[in-house]
Amino acid sequence: MAYIEPAPIKDKDNPFESMMSRFHIAAQHLGLDDEVYNVLKSPVKQVITSLPVTMDDGSIRVFEGYRVIHSNILGPSKGGVRYDMDVNLDEVKALAAWMTWKCAVVDIPYGGAKGGIKCNPREMSAGEIERLTRSYTQAMYEIFGPDRDIPAPDMGTGPREMAWMMDQYSRSQGMTVNAVVTGKPLVLGGSLGRTEATGRGVMISTLAGMEKLRINPFKATCAIQGFGNVGSWAALLLEERGVTITAVSDLSGAYYNEEGINIAEANTYRQENGGHLEGFEGAEKIDPDELLLLDVDVLVPAAIEDVITKENADKIKAKLIVEGANGPTSAKADAIINDKGIMAVPDILANAGGVTVSYFEWVQNRLGYKWTAERVNRRSDRIMRDAFNKVYKASQEYNVSLRIAAYIVAIDKVAKTYKYRGGF
Ligand code: NAD
């Protein structure tokens, strides 16, 4: 593998630094001009707004809301809105850039953005969250727009908040504009297939990786960290294609069954038991840290960031890692994984099935037409497979890991668009 001096990384691994260090390496491989490098390093627009909201007890609280547009050179910017106490400008900036690369790698005509409100939705009533969401949308009505910037759900938000955003934006325009947000309830123009889209893309990426490594799905074992939306769908769809899922985990612990966990049963159990697997009898409980180190063919981290680190990377036995979560591998662990010859399908490729079907939702809204689930799945599967092949080809051409290859493909597309459009 070609060696390129990595950008300096500070002691603490954080997703922004991890992302920038990979951006830097890919940019060097591409021989990116300094001008374009500097443009892509900085977001196009950063908005911070104060949002006064009447609380249920009659008091008025002021919340801080953010929206960062990293790039809109390929088309309207796209990215979720996060409700969390840890939301801050630096994090939103990093996540916005991440969205630019993700959309570019799957070749959909979007730029990248991200938004957030510093709040704790678990301590707020539905009425308070609705007023906050409407206040945020009102503050952003000149930023948002189906041709400008299209929000979506992220941590702490879901179809309910998207419905309020769509309604509030539509009121400001005096007409129904459902293409302004994605991740809406089906009845408001949400897309069939969106719920399972990210897990489905993880399944497609896993099968594509297995094919390159000549692993037979019917003889393969897989461990999945995180049994929420992404992890549970990836597990179910991989199991349907013959893969034995020997371990899954969630916040309640990790569960192992050498013979394979029955994923449909685990799912039903989870849904009937408050969303977690505590007490599930179809597997034995193991140490959650052990899940990542199991002797399996495939490892799918699908929970949180920074779980594969320089401390544990050396002990991983899987031959293939498919990143369902955003940022599960710290930049410092990359070299260890590469040296061990493990193939890692990076987040910006592996979990891009979600944004791909969000794009289909926007397309359907603009057409005023609804696609069947089969059409959605067929088209997103093709996009995911094409993106995998393109990234794989770049990894061979530049002699780099799939992660750096994915950044190369994405940055190259955005940089070329800047070159053609010009106008600096
Ligand atoms: P989710 O909230 O539905 O599920 C998260 C799961 O991870 C839960 O089962 C939770 O119990 C588990 N979990 C949390 N911390 C854990 C830990 N320390 N160890 C083991 N399990 C843990 O979230 P999701 O939508 O499935 O998202 C998972 C990841 O995928 C996130 O990184 C998210 O950013 C990323 N992602 C999601 C989508 C999407 O469409 N949902 C798209 C792209 C990326």
Residues whose N, C-alpha, C, O or C-beta is under 5 A from the ligand:
A	BS01	NAD	T198 Q225 G226 F227 G228 N229 V230 G231 S249 D250 L251 A302 A303 I304 G324 A325 N326 N351 G354
